Amino acid sequence: YLPMVPDYIRGIINMRGQMIPILDIRARLGMPTQEEDSLVVVINLGDVQLGILADAVDQMLDIPKANIHPLPANSAQPLMSGMCSLPDRAGTMMVLDCEQLMPND
């Protein structure tokens, strides 16, 4: 239990001497959490590192910013900032707005 911390922050890990908070996106979105078989993806938000619980990682891609398009005006996708087509016509991917993950307080 971490006092004064939002309930979607699940804890912290020590990675190479850095303390990294672990965020559960499912809890952040008000969805049921998945306690088993989660893995942690560490991202950089400026000079802050954040661990995100993920169900799975299929692949890692570098997507040029020019290929990321705004969401349609009628889209109500929380925490998403855009979308892009995947290489080889493999579908469409939503782009997570990582800045919205952290609390504003």
N, C-alpha and C positions, 0 to 999 in steps of 0.2 A: 504494500500500500504506500503510495506516494501522496502526502498531503499537499493541498493547494495546486494540484496538477489535474488537467482535464482527464476525464475517464477514458478517453481514447489513447492516452499515452500509457503504454503497457509496462514500461520500465526503462532501464538503461543498460547498455553494454559498454564494455571497455574494449576498444579496438585500437591497438597500437598506442596505448596510453591516452587516447581521446575518449571521453565519456560521450556516448551517443544516445539520445532519447529514441525509443522505439514507438512508432505510431501505428495504430491499427486503423486502416482506412475504412474497413467495414464499420467499426464503431463510430468513426468520424462522420459517416453517412447515415448513422442510425440503423444500420443493418445488423443482423445476428453475426456474432463473431465466430471464427473458426479456430478452435484451440489447437487442433492437431495438424501436423504436416505443413505448417507455415514456414516460410523462409524469410530472411531479412535482406532487403535491397537497400544499400546505403547510397544516399544522394547528397550532393552539395548544393546548399542554398546560400550563395555568397560565401561567407566565411564560416557558416554553420553546417555541420553534418547532421543528417537525420536518417534514421533507419525506418523503413516502411515494411510492415508485414505483408507478404504476398502469398497467394495460394500457389502460384506457379510462375515460372519465367520460361516462355517458349523460345525467345531469341532476343538478341540485343541488336539494335539498328541505329545508325547515325542518319538522322533525317534533317536535311538542310531547312533552315527557318523559312526559306522562300517556298517550300513545299507544304507548309502548314497553313491551313485555311481557317477562317473564322467559323464558328458553329452557326448553323441556321438560326435565324432570329426566333423561331418558335421552339427551339431546343431548350429543354430544362434539364441539362446535365450538370449536377453540382460537381464542383472541383475540376471541371474540364475547361480548357481554354481554347481548344481548336481541334481540328481533325486533319488527317492526311491519308492519301492512298498509299498502300504498301507496295513495295517492289513486286514485279512479276504478277501484277493483278491479283494479289493474294487477299485483297479486301481493303477495308478502311479501318483506321486506328484512331481512337480518341486520344487527345493529348492532355495529360494531367497537368493542372496548374499548381505546381509545387509550392508556390508562394502562399496559396490559400490553405495549405495543410497546417501551418503553425497558427496557434491562437493569436488573436490581435491584441490581447491584453498586455 
